[in-house]
Amino acid sequence: MKIAQRARAGSGVQFTTHELRHTFATWTLRKSKNLYAVSKSLGHSQLRQTEIYVSAEVSDLRDAVNQLPGVADW
């Protein structure tokens, strides 16, 4: 039996291997911020294939906006 099938059966949570792969990629990218390493771990031949997993978190957006010159005057 495949690992994902055993985990699904043991946990009672329904998921596909694609969803598991997507979750791995998203969480690993958020934690490491290393697009290249995640891309290689997924076996992608081009970085743009991995870019779909990039999603900004609200705290990251807030920090980026707060660094803009003159933002305090808004």
Secondary structure, DSSP 8 states (H G I E B T S, - for coil): --HHHHHHHHH-----HHHHHHHHHHHHHHHH--HHHHHHHHT-SSHHHHGGG----HHHHHHHHHTSTTGGG-
